[in-house]
Amino acid sequence: MLKSQSDLKRVGPIFDTVYAGIPVSKQSGDAKYWVEAVNSLIKDGTWQKILAKYGVEEVAIDRSELNPAKG
């Protein structure tokens, strides 16, 4: 949003982050493939390039996990 709307400006650091994910049906069993795909993007540098395109490199994750917020 900051890049596309010139009247908006970030005025300070990011204080909090939240887990976000890709919703996948539990019955499908496909979630593990999404984890593998995202980890592949992280490993080859594509993930960082995507984040850089939108100016949000500081929210990069080191690895994808299956439901890390579940506790």
Secondary structure, DSSP 4 states (H G I P E B T S, - for coil): -TTT-TT----S-------------TTT--HHHHHHHHHHHHHHTHHHHHHHHTT-GGG--S---SSTT--
